[in-house]
Amino acid sequence: MVDGTSVIDLRNVRKTYKGRIEALRGVDLAVGAGEIFGLLGPNGAGKSTIVKIMMTVVRATDGGGTLLGKPLGDKGALSRVGYLPEHHRFPAYLTGRQVVDFFGALAGMRRTERRVRTEEMLDLVRMRDWADRRLGTYSKGMQQRVGLAASLVNDPRLVVLDEPTDGVDPVGRKEIRDLLVRLRSEGRTIFVNSHLLSEIEMVSDRVAIMVQGKVWAQGTIDDLTRSSRRFEITVRGAAPEWAASLGAVRVEPASSTIALQVADAIEAQPAIDRLRAHGAIIERAVPVRESLEDLFIRAVTDPSSGGTFNPGAVRDRPTAPPPPMEATP
């Protein structure tokens, strides 16, 4: 975490729906102050249920926690949270300006204050020119922008975004990423639930991956991918026979790549020197690690069958529970 203060601290949170559907099966989650935290997982993993419990849309069956240092459901804490739900449905007859102003009123802001903040937030998401058009005339991406403005109008300390880039074009997604970084620089904490792994990887300080109602792993991307780090050296043509003693060798039509189980270039230097002394032409030498997508696929893959776990929540117990990721020292 960025500092030692937990803005979100959930302990053993469980949620069971009718039909003995276990949406959450003992979730522990900690989010530090001033960080962008990404919550990931396949459909039905329990991500939106976690968000709804934090925002008191639904109640946990068991467990609990704190939000901004207060027990879940504390009205004072919730007043300092900005929330953009997934699949929001703002009335189509309202204008963008009216939606943002309405959310400010719901947060208890005075009229003069919320008018100023409404204009500032519409500028921030580049919707000022469309502010007096009805939402029914907006594209999905434009509605998301207005939703973002509404989630920020009350000047929140914690911003909770459920699929914020849904329906947004690539330019808009970059603008939203830049906005999240700006909000973090202002000392705010951002909690993002998203399926877009590349977006999360670019901006998140830490992530958590959920599978079948449990947290499989959480931490920085560097920490979670530490065990996969290696250094790859590509030489022209065939590698020397002894190269296999350095690491796995991948043979391609015009080159060979040697994968060294080392973390950086300094540790790879002896192998590079030996290859050069042998007369090998080194075409490339680069550090490599798992991407967030690689890590995600590993999380949702059943080690016993090699296939992915079934989507959705589970009844009572999963037939093959995903083993949690081992902690990285």
Sequence and secondary structure as in RCSB ss.txt:
>XXXX:A:sequence
MVDGTSVIDLRNVRKTYKGRIEALRGVDLAVGAGEIFGLLGPNGAGKSTIVKIMMTVVRATDGGGTLLGKPLGDK
GALSRVGYLPEHHRFPAYLTGRQVVDFFGALAGMRRTERRVRTEEMLDLVRMRDWADRRLGTYSKGMQQRVGLAA
SLVNDPRLVVLDEPTDGVDPVGRKEIRDLLVRLRSEGRTIFVNSHLLSEIEMVSDRVAIMVQGKVWAQGTIDDLT
RSSRRFEITVRGAAPEWAASLGAVRVEPASSTIALQVADAIEAQPAIDRLRAHGAIIERAVPVRESLEDLFIRAV
TDPSSGGTFNPGAVRDRPTAPPPPMEATP
>XXXX:A:secstr
  SS EEEEEEEEEEEETTTEEEEEEEEEEEETT EEEEE STTSSHHHHHHHHTTSS  SEEEEEETTEETT H
HHHTTEEEE TT    TTSBHHHHHHHHHHHTT  HHHHHHHHHHHHHHTT GGGTTSBGGGS HHHHHHHHHHH
HHTT  SEEEEESTTTT  HHHHHHHHHHHHHHHHTT EEEEE S HHHHHHH SEEEEEETTEEEEEE HHHHT
GGG EEEEEEES   GGGGGTEEEEE SSEEEEEES SSHHHHHHHHHHHHHTT  EEEEEEE   HHHHHHHHT
B TTTSSB  SS EESS SS         
